[in-house]
C-alpha cells in the first residue's frame, strides 16, 4: 500500500471475502502512517460523513481517508465517498476495503487506482508457519495440505491455531470447511447474508470445486443458477468467476457446502452428484464424472461406470482415482474390477508374476461382465508373451482385430503388436526400441493418453536396459520425467518404473536421491529395476566419498546379481573399476572387467572404457576412441560422457593439452542433454582440474562447464602443505610411468630387461622418495606433484 501511494496512486481498493484479513491489514497499515488518517466503518453512515469532512478540512498533506466495509455503505454514504475519490484533490489518498467495490463506475478513477484482491491476502507457507507457531510436522506435508484445504484463508488458519492450542494434536490433519468453528463462521457470514434463492443455488450447485452455469442449472433445477453464481462472484462471497461461464468455490467454502448438503438432504445430495456424473460423462470429462459417481454413493452405478470407462481413465494417467473407486464398490464387483485393473497396471513385465497369475484366476472365475473387452484380450496376449520361455516356438494368442476401437485401446493394441515381436538379435532390439519411441511420442491424437505413452516409452528404455543398444536414451528420459503420472496407485507398476527412472536422473545430476521414495516404489517396479536402484544408491556413496567399504558394497551388488542385470552393471562398472585401481586392488578390477566383457560385450562403450581405465596406455586410448567413433552400443546414458572424461584425464596426465581439451569438450556435449554431473565425479578430482584449466577455452560450452564446476561435490580440496620430494633418477622416472598399468613385477622386469630384484629395489627407492608405502599411494602422490 505504501508503495502504491509512493507511485502517486490516489486510491487503493482492497476487495476480498469475509475473513480474509482486510481489517487487520488496515489496522497494521494505519499504525505506520501516523495521525493523518480519517477512518470510518461504512456500515455507520455518520462515521462516513465525519471522516469525509475531516479529510477535506485537515491541512496535513497527504491525508488518508480509510473506509472499511464499503459493501455495507448506504447509497448516500457511497455518493459522498465517490465525490471525494473523483474530486481530484491531490492531498487526499483513499483506501477502500470491502467484499466488493460498491462505488459507482468512474472512468477517471481507474487511472489512479491500485487493487488488492483476496488472492493477494492469502497466507503463504512461510506466513502460515509463523501464524501456527511451528505446530505442523517438519516435512512440510501437513502445512501444504492445510494450505490446500484452506486456500490460505486467514480466518481458517486462525481457527486452526486456536483448535491446536486446545491440545488436540491431530486437528491440523482434520481441519477443513466442515470443522465446527469454520462451519459456524461461514453459516453466519455467508449463508445468512443470502436470500432463499441465492442460498439454495450456492448450496446445491457446489458439487465440484468448479462448475459451469450449465452444470449448476442441471444439479439445482434452477434456470437462474448461472445468474445467481455471477452475482455471488461479483459480491465476493468466496465464489470467483473462471474461464468461460464457470465459477470456482473457495476450498474452505466448498468443503463446508459439501457437508451442508449431506446435513440438509442426503438423498438429494446423492442425486445431485449422479446428475453431475451424467453431465460430465456426456462431455467426455471422465475424471470429473468418476469423482461425481463416487460421491453419488451408488455401488452398482459406480461398478458399471468403471466397466465402461475404467481402462480409458487409466490410459489417461488416473490409476489412483480408479483404484480408489474400485475399493468403494460392493464386494461382489470389487474382486473382479481389482483383477481387471490390476492386470492392466502390471503390463508388460508383470513384475509380480505370482500376483498376476492370481488375478487371472480371479478374472476367469468371478462372474461379471458378459463379454471380455478388447483391452482384456490384449492383456492376455501380453501375459502369455511375458511368460514365454526362451526358445518357445508355440504361437501366442491372436490379438483382437475387430474395430472400431477408442483411441486409447487402438494405441494399446499397436503397442502390443510392436512389443510381442520380441528381440531375437541386436538389430531387432534396436528396431523395436526405435518403433516404440516413435509410437510413444506425443501427438494431437494421443496427447491426453499420458499413462499409455509413459508405458510405451518406458518399454523402449527397458529393451535397451536388457541389451546394449545404439538408441539415444536421453530424449526418452526427459520425456518420461515430464509425463510422470501424478497420484498413481501403488499397484501401478508403470508409474513405479517411471519414479525409479526419475531417480536415475537425480543420479545423473548428482542430486540427493530420495531413499524413502525408492523404498516405496522400486520393489513394485520389478527385480531388475529394484536392483538398479540399490546399485545407484551404493554408487552415489562411492563416487561422493569413495573408500573400500563403499566399493565393497557396489561389488557385492554386482557379483551377487545372478541374473546379470545389464543396466546395473552398465552404471557400476566404470566407477567401480576406477575405484578399484585407485585403491590398488588390481585383481578386483580385472574381475569386474571380465564380467563386463561377458555381459555387455567386448565392444560396448562401458567395456571399452573400463578396459582403458585398467590399461591407460596409448593402445587403450586408440581402442576407446575407435569404439566411440564407430557408435558402439551402450546401456547407460552416462557411458559416452564417462568415456570422454576418462580420455580427457589421461591426456592431461600425458600433458597432451589439445587432446585433453577436445575430450573434455566432447564430455560436456554428451552430458548436456541430461545435465549430467556424475561422470565428472568418477575420476577423483582430476576432471575438475581439467575443466578449471580450460574453462576459458570452451566457447559455447563454457556455461555447462561452469555449471558442473559449481556442483558442491566438484569443489577442490584445500591446498595441502607442499611436500619436498627427493629427485628421482631417470630409471626411477621410467619405472614410475609403468606403475599405472598395474603390471606384475615380473612383467615390468621382462619389459625392462632387468631382474625382479632390481625392480623391487627401484620401487623401494621410489616409495621412499615419494613418502608413500605402496603402489597405489605412489601413483596418487606422483599425480599430485605432476610426475604423472
SULGI-V468860 format. One record per residue. N is the residue number from 0. PSI is psi as a letter, one per 30 degrees, with the letter a starting at -180 (999 if undefined). Layout:
n = [N/N]
psi = [PSI/PSI]
This chain:
n = [0/1/2/3/4/5/6/7/8/9/10/11/12/13/14/15/16/17/18/19/20/21/22/23/24/25/26/27/28/29/30/31/32/33/34/35/36/37/38/39/40/41/42/43/44/45/46/47/48/49/50/51/52/53/54/55/56/57/58/59/60/61/62/63/64/65/66/67/68/69/70/71/72/73/74/75/76/77/78/79/80/81/82/83/84/85/86/87/88/89/90/91/92/93/94/95/96/97/98/99/100/101/102/103/104/105/106/107/108/109/110/111/112/113/114/115/116/117/118/119/120/121/122/123/124/125/126/127/128/129/130/131/132/133/134/135/136/137/138/139/140/141/142/143/144/145/146/147/148/149/150/151/152/153/154/155/156/157/158/159/160/161/162/163/164/165/166/167/168/169/170/171/172/173/174/175/176/177/178/179/180/181/182/183/184/185/186/187/188/189/190/191/192/193/194/195/196/197/198/199/200/201/202/203/204/205/206/207/208/209/210/211/212/213/214/215/216/217/218/219/220/221/222/223/224/225/226/227/228/229/230/231/232/233/234/235/236/237/238/239/240/241/242/243/244/245/246/247/248/249/250/251/252/253/254/255/256/257/258/259/260/261/262/263/264/265/266/267/268/269/270/271/272/273/274/275/276/277/278/279/280/281/282/283/284/285/286/287/288/289/290/291/292/293/294/295/296/297/298/299/300/301/302/303/304/305/306/307/308/309/310/311/312/313/314/315/316/317/318/319/320/321/322/323/324/325/326/327/328/329/330/331/332/333/334/335/336/337/338/339/340/341/342/343/344/345/346/347/348/349/350/351/352/353/354/355/356/357/358/359/360/361/362/363/364/365/366/367/368/369/370/371/372/373/374/375/376/377/378/379/380/381/382/383/384/385/386/387/388/389/390/391/392/393/394/395/396/397/398/399/400/401/402/403/404/405/406/407/408/409/410/411/412/413/414/415/416/417/418/419/420/421/422/423/424/425/426/427/428/429/430/431/432/433/434/435/436/437/438/439/440/441/442/443/444/445/446/447/448/449/450/451/452/453/454/455/456/457/458/459/460/461/462/463/464/465/466/467/468/469/470/471/472/473/474/475/476/477/478/479/480/481/482/483/484/485/486/487/488/489/490/491/492/493/494/495/496/497/498/499/500/501/502/503/504/505/506/507/508/509/510/511/512/513/514/515/516/517/518/519/520/521/522/523/524/525/526/527/528/529/530/531/532/533/534/535/536/537/538/539/540/541/542/543/544/545/546/547/548/549/550/551/552/553/554/555/556/557/558/559/560/561/562/563/564/565/566/567/568/569/570/571/572/573/574/575/576/577/578/579/580/581/582/583/584/585/586/587/588/589/590/591/592/593/594/595/596/597/598/599/600/601/602/603/604/605/606/607/608/609/610/611/612/613/614/615/616/617/618/619/620/621/622/623/624/625/626/627/628/629/630/631/632/633/634/635/636/637/638/639/640/641/642/643/644/645/646/647/648/649/650/651/652/653/654/655/656/657/658/659/660/661/662/663/664/665/666/667/668/669/670/671/672/673/674/675/676/677/678/679/680/681/682/683/684/685/686/687/688/689/690/691/692/693/694/695/696/697/698/699/700/701/702/703/704/705/706/707/708/709/710/711/712/713/714/715/716/717/718/719/720/721/722/723/724/725/726/727/728/729/730/731/732/733/734/735/736/737/738/739/740/741/742/743/744/745/746/747/748/749/750/751/752/753/754/755/756/757/758/759/760/761/762/763/764/765/766/767/768/769/770/771/772/773/774/775/776/777/778/779/780/781/782/783/784/785/786/787]
psi = [e/e/e/e/e/f/g/g/k/f/k/k/k/j/j/l/l/k/g/f/g/e/e/e/e/e/e/e/e/f/f/f/g/b/f/h/k/j/k/k/j/f/f/j/e/e/e/e/e/e/e/e/e/e/e/e/f/k/f/l/j/l/k/k/j/j/j/l/h/e/f/g/k/l/e/e/e/e/e/e/e/e/e/e/e/g/f/g/j/f/e/k/k/k/j/k/k/l/e/l/j/g/l/k/k/j/e/e/e/f/f/h/k/k/k/k/l/e/e/f/f/k/k/l/e/e/e/e/e/e/e/f/h/g/f/l/l/f/f/f/e/e/e/e/e/e/e/e/f/f/g/g/k/e/e/e/e/e/e/e/e/e/e/e/f/f/f/j/f/g/e/e/f/f/k/a/f/g/k/e/e/e/e/e/e/e/e/e/f/d/e/f/f/l/l/e/e/e/e/e/e/e/e/f/f/h/f/l/f/k/k/l/e/e/e/e/e/e/f/f/g/j/f/g/e/e/e/e/e/e/e/e/e/e/g/h/h/g/k/k/k/a/k/b/h/l/k/k/k/k/e/e/e/e/e/e/e/e/e/e/e/e/e/e/j/e/e/e/e/e/e/e/e/e/e/e/e/e/e/e/e/f/g/g/i/e/e/e/e/e/e/e/e/e/f/f/h/j/e/e/e/e/e/e/e/e/e/e/f/e/e/e/e/e/e/f/g/h/e/e/e/e/e/e/e/e/f/f/l/l/e/f/f/e/e/e/e/e/e/e/e/e/e/e/f/f/l/f/f/i/e/i/e/e/e/e/e/e/e/e/e/e/e/f/e/k/k/b/k/e/k/k/l/e/e/e/e/e/e/e/e/e/e/e/e/f/g/k/l/k/f/k/g/k/k/l/l/k/l/k/f/k/l/l/l/l/e/e/e/e/e/e/e/e/e/e/e/e/e/f/f/a/j/f/l/e/e/e/e/e/e/e/e/e/e/e/e/e/e/f/k/k/l/f/f/g/e/f/i/e/e/e/e/e/e/e/e/e/e/e/e/e/e/e/f/f/k/k/l/g/k/j/f/e/e/e/e/e/e/e/e/e/g/k/k/k/h/l/l/f/f/j/f/e/e/e/e/e/e/e/e/e/e/e/e/e/e/e/f/h/l/k/k/j/e/e/e/e/e/e/e/e/f/f/f/l/e/e/e/e/e/e/e/e/e/e/e/e/e/e/e/e/f/e/f/a/l/e/e/e/e/e/e/e/e/e/e/e/f/g/j/f/f/i/j/e/e/e/e/e/e/f/e/e/e/e/e/e/e/e/e/f/f/g/i/e/e/e/e/e/e/e/e/e/e/e/e/e/e/f/l/e/g/l/e/e/e/e/e/e/e/e/e/e/i/i/a/e/e/e/e/e/e/e/e/e/e/e/e/f/h/l/l/l/f/k/f/f/e/e/e/e/e/e/e/e/e/e/e/e/e/e/e/g/h/i/e/e/e/e/e/e/e/f/e/e/e/e/e/e/f/e/e/g/h/k/f/e/f/f/f/f/h/b/f/e/e/e/e/e/e/e/f/g/e/f/g/g/b/f/g/e/e/e/e/e/e/e/f/f/k/e/f/g/k/k/l/k/k/l/k/k/k/j/k/k/k/k/l/e/e/e/e/e/e/e/f/f/e/f/f/h/l/l/e/e/e/e/e/e/e/f/h/l/l/e/e/e/e/e/e/e/e/e/e/e/e/e/e/f/h/l/g/l/e/e/e/e/e/e/e/e/e/e/g/g/f/999]
